[in-house]
Amino acid sequence: MVMKVVIERDRCTSCSDCVLSVPEVFDLDDRDAKVVLLQVHPSEDLRPNVERAVDDCPTNVIHLVEE
Protein backbone atom coordinates (compact mmCIF):
# COMPACT_ATOMS: atom_id res chain seq x y z
CA MET A 1 0.00 0.00 0.00
CA VAL A 2 1.15 3.50 -0.85
CA MET A 3 0.04 6.66 0.91
CA LYS A 4 -1.84 9.10 -1.30
CA VAL A 5 -2.73 12.65 -0.26
CA VAL A 6 -5.98 14.11 -1.53
CA ILE A 7 -7.09 17.70 -0.97
CA GLU A 8 -10.39 19.51 -1.39
CA ARG A 9 -8.80 22.72 -2.55
CA ASP A 10 -12.05 24.66 -3.00
CA ARG A 11 -12.77 24.35 0.75
CA CYS A 12 -9.30 25.53 1.87
CA THR A 13 -9.29 28.56 4.19
CA SER A 14 -5.57 29.28 3.75
CA CYS A 15 -4.60 28.80 7.39
CA SER A 16 -1.23 27.28 6.26
CA ASP A 17 -0.96 24.72 9.09
CA CYS A 18 -0.30 22.03 6.49
CA VAL A 19 2.57 24.01 4.99
CA LEU A 20 4.11 24.46 8.41
CA SER A 21 3.76 20.72 9.14
CA VAL A 22 5.11 19.41 5.82
CA PRO A 23 6.50 22.01 3.42
CA GLU A 24 7.78 19.17 1.21
CA VAL A 25 4.17 18.14 0.50
CA PHE A 26 2.08 21.33 0.78
CA ASP A 27 2.39 24.93 -0.32
CA LEU A 28 0.04 27.88 -0.74
CA ASP A 29 -0.76 29.21 -4.18
CA ASP A 30 0.52 32.76 -4.72
CA ARG A 31 -2.66 33.72 -6.60
CA ASP A 32 -5.39 32.68 -4.16
CA ALA A 33 -3.45 31.47 -1.07
CA LYS A 34 -5.15 28.07 -1.17
CA VAL A 35 -3.31 24.83 -0.58
CA VAL A 36 -1.30 23.29 -3.40
CA LEU A 37 -0.26 19.66 -3.27
CA LEU A 38 3.42 19.23 -4.16
CA GLN A 39 3.53 15.44 -3.70
CA VAL A 40 0.58 13.13 -4.21
CA HIS A 41 2.59 10.15 -2.98
CA PRO A 42 4.99 11.43 -0.30
CA SER A 43 7.64 9.11 1.07
CA GLU A 44 6.73 6.97 4.04
CA ASP A 45 9.14 8.83 6.30
CA LEU A 46 6.89 11.90 5.94
CA ARG A 47 3.79 10.00 7.13
CA PRO A 48 3.82 11.31 10.74
CA ASN A 49 3.98 14.90 9.52
CA VAL A 50 1.33 14.34 6.85
CA GLU A 51 -0.94 12.73 9.45
CA ARG A 52 -0.39 15.77 11.69
CA ALA A 53 -1.36 18.06 8.79
CA VAL A 54 -4.54 16.02 8.28
CA ASP A 55 -5.37 16.24 11.98
CA ASP A 56 -4.55 19.95 12.25
CA CYS A 57 -6.52 21.12 9.21
CA PRO A 58 -9.41 23.18 10.62
CA THR A 59 -11.64 22.55 7.61
CA ASN A 60 -10.74 18.87 7.07
CA VAL A 61 -9.76 19.34 3.45
CA ILE A 62 -6.74 17.01 3.56
CA HIS A 63 -7.27 13.26 3.34
CA LEU A 64 -4.99 10.23 3.30
CA VAL A 65 -5.91 7.17 1.30
CA GLU A 66 -3.99 3.96 0.82
CA GLU A 67 -3.51 2.72 -2.73
C-alpha positions in Angstrom: 0.0 0.0 0.0 1.2 3.5 -0.9 0.0 6.7 0.9 -1.8 9.1 -1.3 -2.7 12.7 -0.3 -6.0 14.1 -1.5 -7.1 17.7 -1.0 -10.4 19.5 -1.4 -8.8 22.7 -2.5 -12.0 24.7 -3.0 -12.8 24.3 0.8 -9.3 25.5 1.9 -9.3 28.6 4.2 -5.6 29.3 3.8 -4.6 28.8 7.4 -1.2 27.3 6.3 -1.0 24.7 9.1 -0.3 22.0 6.5 2.6 24.0 5.0 4.1 24.5 8.4 3.8 20.7 9.1 5.1 19.4 5.8 6.5 22.0 3.4 7.8 19.2 1.2 4.2 18.1 0.5 2.1 21.3 0.8 2.4 24.9 -0.3 0.0 27.9 -0.7 -0.8 29.2 -4.2 0.5 32.8 -4.7 -2.7 33.7 -6.6 -5.4 32.7 -4.2 -3.5 31.5 -1.1 -5.1 28.1 -1.2 -3.3 24.8 -0.6 -1.3 23.3 -3.4 -0.3 19.7 -3.3 3.4 19.2 -4.2 3.5 15.4 -3.7 0.6 13.1 -4.2 2.6 10.1 -3.0 5.0 11.4 -0.3 7.6 9.1 1.1 6.7 7.0 4.0 9.1 8.8 6.3 6.9 11.9 5.9 3.8 10.0 7.1 3.8 11.3 10.7 4.0 14.9 9.5 1.3 14.3 6.9 -0.9 12.7 9.5 -0.4 15.8 11.7 -1.4 18.1 8.8 -4.5 16.0 8.3 -5.4 16.2 12.0 -4.5 20.0 12.3 -6.5 21.1 9.2 -9.4 23.2 10.6 -11.6 22.6 7.6 -10.7 18.9 7.1 -9.8 19.3 3.5 -6.7 17.0 3.6 -7.3 13.3 3.3 -5.0 10.2 3.3 -5.9 7.2 1.3 -4.0 4.0 0.8 -3.5 2.7 -2.7 
